[in-house]
Amino acid sequence: MSNIHVKKMTGACGAEVLGVNLASLSNSDMETVRQAYVDHGVIFFRDQKITPDEHIAFARRWGDIVINKYFTPTENPLIAEVRKEKEQKTNIGGGWHTDHSYDADPAMGSILVARQLPEEGGDTLFSSMYAAYDALSPGLKKTLEGMRALHSTARAFGAAGFYQQTDQGGGMKVASEHPEVSHPVVITHPESGRKALYVNAAFTTRFEGWTPMESQPLLDFLYRHAVQPEFTCRFRWEEGSIAFWDNRATWHYAANDYHGHERLMHRITIKGVPLG
């Protein structure tokens, strides 16, 4: 008999999955975890003591692993470091975004394991793009249906991008090319079948067929709309914590409130499918 308990965190997104050991997850318990992931957009685990190899093995149960081209890898290239040193002022992920929307097949999910934490601070916030879409007016939903947006690495990882202008630039690889990829502004999630908003400030450059100047006012409205408190949850990290979020259904934001302390996380990103 399974001891798994799924504890919902907020009305919009997030659930803690209790009573599991991810290093020895049975097939039946895996299906419970999978359904929680689909239902809640982001799931959290406590008191896990997984090794890097076990981190990789758990990720592979979901799909192929995508190697991030810009983050510093750990000793195993399949795992990326998300690190902020004591002396650094800028963190990684300190703005609302979703991972790898600049890929033609955007990332399905990201599995983040806490390795070294500050005594306080460093929470991660999540927002539901299902809830953001559902709360739009019927008129704006009709406008966005059928629209597409272009996504690129330029704003974040380009030579003139955000990170190269900060103290994270020395450890971040530069994107030498910035091919734009096109995705629907409103996607139908490939597993849940629900509609979700799919743009984000880090990687979306403009609407397809629109100029950047024409696009920005509507994009700015959507960005503000999508992070209303009613759509969000907040996760406080502890030793042994793991977060696994759906990049098609959520945005996330890493709070940068622990200056003078080191924070190290290990992230694996899982390949997705074309979005429609």
Sequence and secondary structure as in RCSB ss.txt:
>XXXX:A:sequence
MSNIHVKKMTGACGAEVLGVNLASLSNSDMETVRQAYVDHGVIFFRDQKITPDEHIAFARRWGDIVINKYFTPTE
NPLIAEVRKEKEQKTNIGGGWHTDHSYDADPAMGSILVARQLPEEGGDTLFSSMYAAYDALSPGLKKTLEGMRAL
HSTARAFGAAGFYQQTDQGGGMKVASEHPEVSHPVVITHPESGRKALYVNAAFTTRFEGWTPMESQPLLDFLYRH
AVQPEFTCRFRWEEGSIAFWDNRATWHYAANDYHGHERLMHRITIKGVPLG
>XXXX:A:secstr
    EEEE SSSS EEEES  GGG  HHHHHHHHHHHHHHSEEEE S    HHHHHHHHHTTS EE  SSS B S
STTSEEEEE TT    TT SSB TTTTSSS   EEEEEEEE  SS   EEEEEHHHHHHTS HHHHHHHTT EEE
E SHHHHBTTSTGGGSTTGGGS  BS    EEEESEEE TTT  EEE   TTTEEEETTS HHHHHHHHHHHHHH
TT GGGEEEE   TT EEEEETTTEEEEE    TTS EEEEEEEE      
